[in-house]
């Protein structure tokens, strides 16, 4: 099986590597992956999908041609043994194939200072790879699993001075001092039962759920 290169014709487009969401659930991949691919194309990038069946040598060769990495969500959880904890009953199975691919992509991105956009499971893998820990199962009053139909599940507080704050419209940025976090009217749809508990070194928290402090 060859590495898949998305059908994109702009020779000037930035190439972004994105691993398949799972190594074993074809139906999930077929449902979730096209949305990431189309979002990258809409942003003017060229998606380069990395099949999780490829060898590390083949993936490493591919990475020489990309300028950034997108780590998508997944139906699996991160293995708690990776951050020194026993698995709780609510923690789902892990996906070793996806973990191996993410670690290879992360190592390349950090070594060569390539930008990373990590989403949901990808964010959790990033944090654990850097030495952080996770909440294995969220139990708070905030609904972090509202489903696809809910657009605005709960508000978030954005850290002043963060890159996220800088790309928000000026009307939402507020007038807080450097380093402060404010409630600025931004609402999001959460869809996760795990979250970052202990941020790793050199990662900065840019937003939290004000109702429970979840990152």
NUVO-249585 format. One line per 5 residues: number of its first residue (from 0); for each residue z, y, x of C-alpha. Coordinates in nm, 4 decimals. Example, Ala and Ser with C-alpha at 12.3 -4.5 7.8 and 13.67 -1.06 7.14 Angstrom:
BEGIN
0> 0.7800/-0.4500/1.2300 | 0.7140/-0.1060/1.3670
REM end
This chain:
BEGIN
0> 0.0000/0.0000/0.0000 | -0.0986/0.3371/0.1399 | 0.1073/0.6522/0.1216 | 0.0004/0.8414/-0.1861 | -0.1466/1.1881/-0.1385
5> -0.1497/1.3814/-0.4644 | -0.4889/1.4983/-0.5882 | -0.4826/1.8574/-0.4729 | -0.7680/2.0490/-0.3153 | -0.6240/2.3726/-0.1730
10> -0.6390/2.3384/0.2101 | -0.3938/2.6294/0.2474 | -0.1264/2.4806/0.0189 | 0.2156/2.3990/0.1603 | 0.2629/2.0210/0.1655
15> 0.5905/1.8969/0.0173 | 0.7139/1.5394/0.0615 | 0.8802/1.3850/-0.2447 | 1.0128/1.0273/-0.2517 | 0.9733/0.8087/-0.5587
20> 1.2893/0.8494/-0.7707 | 1.3796/0.4781/-0.7499 | 1.2765/0.1751/-0.5470 | 1.2957/-0.0741/-0.8346 | 1.2384/0.0904/-1.1749
25> 0.8654/0.1480/-1.2183 | 0.9022/0.2736/-1.5755 | 1.1555/0.5364/-1.4702 | 0.9308/0.6504/-1.1856 | 0.6306/0.6792/-1.4142
30> 0.8319/0.8876/-1.6584 | 1.0084/1.1171/-1.4107 | 0.7806/1.1583/-1.1084 | 0.4814/1.3317/-1.2774 | 0.7028/1.6190/-1.3886
35> 0.8086/1.6906/-1.0291 | 0.4483/1.6608/-0.9088 | 0.3183/1.9008/-1.1729 | 0.5973/2.1507/-1.1009 | 0.5054/2.1538/-0.7325
40> 0.1382/2.2044/-0.8149 | 0.2269/2.4876/-1.0539 | 0.4117/2.6550/-0.7669 | 0.1021/2.6297/-0.5471 | 0.2240/2.3416/-0.3307
45> 0.0616/2.0083/-0.2502 | 0.2892/1.7170/-0.3518 | 0.2906/1.4218/-0.1113 | 0.4607/1.1276/-0.2827 | 0.6390/0.8828/-0.0525
50> 0.6451/0.5254/-0.1907 | 0.9818/0.3669/-0.1169 | 0.8109/0.0432/-0.0138 | 0.6728/0.2013/0.3032 | 0.8181/0.1352/0.6474
55> 1.0159/0.4040/0.8262 | 0.7399/0.4297/1.0852 | 0.4794/0.5042/0.8179 | 0.7020/0.7601/0.6479 | 0.7813/0.9268/0.9801
60> 0.4083/0.9618/1.0514 | 0.3570/1.1248/0.7129 | 0.6380/1.3733/0.7687 | 0.4529/1.5289/1.0589 | 0.2093/1.6768/0.8061
65> 0.4535/1.8269/0.5543 | 0.6304/2.1611/0.5573 | 0.9162/2.0873/0.3154 | 1.1036/1.8205/0.1205 | 1.1927/1.7796/-0.2454
70> 1.4592/1.5179/-0.3249 | 1.4438/1.4345/-0.6982 | 1.6951/1.2885/-0.9396 | 1.7421/0.9164/-1.0014 | 1.8945/0.6736/-1.2495
75> 2.1136/0.5290/-0.9717 | 2.4372/0.6596/-0.8180 | 2.5329/0.7142/-0.4562 | 2.7277/0.4253/-0.3027 | 3.0903/0.5506/-0.2774
80> 3.1453/0.3422/0.0364 | 2.9277/0.5993/0.2119 | 3.2051/0.8562/0.1646 | 3.4954/0.6176/0.2155 | 3.5914/0.5296/-0.1431
85> 3.6100/0.2148/-0.3522 | 3.3664/0.1997/-0.6425 | 3.5122/0.3052/-0.9779 | 3.4079/0.1128/-1.2925 | 3.2038/0.4087/-1.4183
90> 3.0006/0.4336/-1.0976 | 2.6533/0.2822/-1.1421 | 2.4641/0.0738/-0.8884 | 2.3206/0.2397/-0.5805 | 1.9605/0.2248/-0.4579
95> 1.9439/0.1349/-0.0861 | 1.5677/0.1921/-0.0722 | 1.5965/0.5454/-0.2063 | 1.8939/0.6153/0.0214 | 1.7000/0.5090/0.3304
100> 1.4032/0.7280/0.2377 | 1.6226/1.0294/0.1640 | 1.8041/0.9952/0.4953 | 1.4758/0.9806/0.6853 | 1.3447/1.2881/0.5019
105> 1.6698/1.4759/0.5547 | 1.6823/1.3954/0.9257 | 1.3270/1.5218/0.9716 | 1.3952/1.8371/0.7695 | 1.7144/1.9229/0.9578
110> 1.5644/1.8471/1.2984 | 1.2607/2.0672/1.2364 | 1.4272/2.3229/1.0067 | 1.2087/2.2426/0.7080 | 1.3295/2.3702/0.3699
115> 1.4827/2.1219/0.1257 | 1.5084/2.1433/-0.2524 | 1.7488/1.8726/-0.3690 | 1.7951/1.8012/-0.7400 | 2.0780/1.6002/-0.9010
120> 2.0875/1.2648/-0.7140 | 1.9044/1.4317/-0.4264 | 2.1788/1.6934/-0.3953 | 2.4452/1.4238/-0.3976 | 2.2625/1.2278/-0.1268
125> 2.2301/1.5445/0.0809 | 2.6014/1.6193/0.0550 | 2.7098/1.2644/0.1417 | 2.4601/1.2402/0.4279 | 2.6201/1.5515/0.5765
130> 2.9724/1.4097/0.5391 | 3.0806/1.5348/0.1960 | 3.2252/1.3421/-0.0986 | 3.1486/1.3093/-0.4694 | 3.3236/1.2861/-0.8037
135> 3.2267/0.9348/-0.9119 | 3.2493/1.0095/-1.2849 | 3.3013/1.3517/-1.4407 | 3.5771/1.3744/-1.6999 | 3.5981/1.7367/-1.8127
140> 3.5740/1.9360/-2.1348 | 3.2291/2.0654/-2.0325 | 2.9369/1.8557/-2.1536 | 2.7376/1.7672/-1.8425 | 2.5296/1.5079/-2.0300
145> 2.3846/1.6857/-2.3330 | 2.0443/1.5162/-2.3277 | 1.6900/1.6464/-2.2868 | 1.6806/1.8385/-2.6153 | 1.9564/2.0843/-2.5166
150> 1.8199/2.3746/-2.3118 | 2.1459/2.5656/-2.2623 | 2.4416/2.3312/-2.2198 | 2.6913/2.5596/-2.0443 | 2.7111/2.8797/-1.8352
155> 2.7180/2.8938/-1.4558 | 2.8740/3.1422/-1.2166 | 2.6487/3.2426/-0.9278 | 2.7853/3.3313/-0.5839 | 2.7050/3.6888/-0.4914
160> 2.4996/3.7022/-0.1732 | 2.3613/3.3505/-0.2170 | 1.9890/3.2796/-0.2101 | 2.0121/3.1718/-0.5750 | 2.1612/3.5071/-0.6667
165> 1.8844/3.6826/-0.4793 | 1.6043/3.5259/-0.6853 | 1.7647/3.5944/-1.0239 | 1.6480/3.8976/-1.2248 | 1.8363/4.2130/-1.1313
170> 1.9894/4.2344/-1.4782 | 2.1748/3.9101/-1.4103 | 2.2818/3.9770/-1.0532 | 2.5863/4.1918/-1.1403 | 2.7772/4.4281/-0.9145
175> 3.0354/4.2031/-0.7526 | 3.1285/4.2280/-0.3872 | 2.9949/4.0019/-0.1167 | 3.1367/3.6504/-0.1436 | 3.2545/3.6829/-0.5030
180> 3.1396/3.4595/-0.7875 | 3.0764/3.6129/-1.1255 | 2.9985/3.4956/-1.4786 | 2.6557/3.6469/-1.5214 | 2.5227/3.5013/-1.8439
185> 2.3083/3.2317/-1.6800 | 2.3086/2.9055/-1.8765 | 2.1788/2.5670/-1.7663 | 2.1170/2.2146/-1.8886 | 2.3320/1.9684/-1.6958
190> 2.2373/1.6008/-1.6907 | 2.4652/1.4163/-1.4507 | 2.7901/1.2193/-1.4512 | 2.8590/1.2595/-1.0793 | 2.9001/1.5824/-0.8843
195> 2.9946/1.7199/-0.5437 | 3.3722/1.7112/-0.4985 | 3.3970/1.8041/-0.1301 | 3.1061/2.0079/0.0092 | 3.0067/1.9007/0.3571
200> 3.0139/2.1268/0.6596 | 2.7453/2.3967/0.6667 | 2.6555/2.3689/0.2989 | 2.7410/2.6707/0.0880 | 2.8305/2.6447/-0.2815
205> 2.6073/2.8874/-0.4705 | 2.6993/2.8116/-0.8334 | 2.9733/2.6440/-1.0375 | 3.0428/2.5620/-1.3997 | 3.3193/2.8117/-1.4917
210> 3.4724/2.5855/-1.7548 | 3.5739/2.3162/-1.5069 | 3.4768/2.4362/-1.1583 | 3.2147/2.1641/-1.1136 | 2.9619/2.2544/-0.8432
REM end
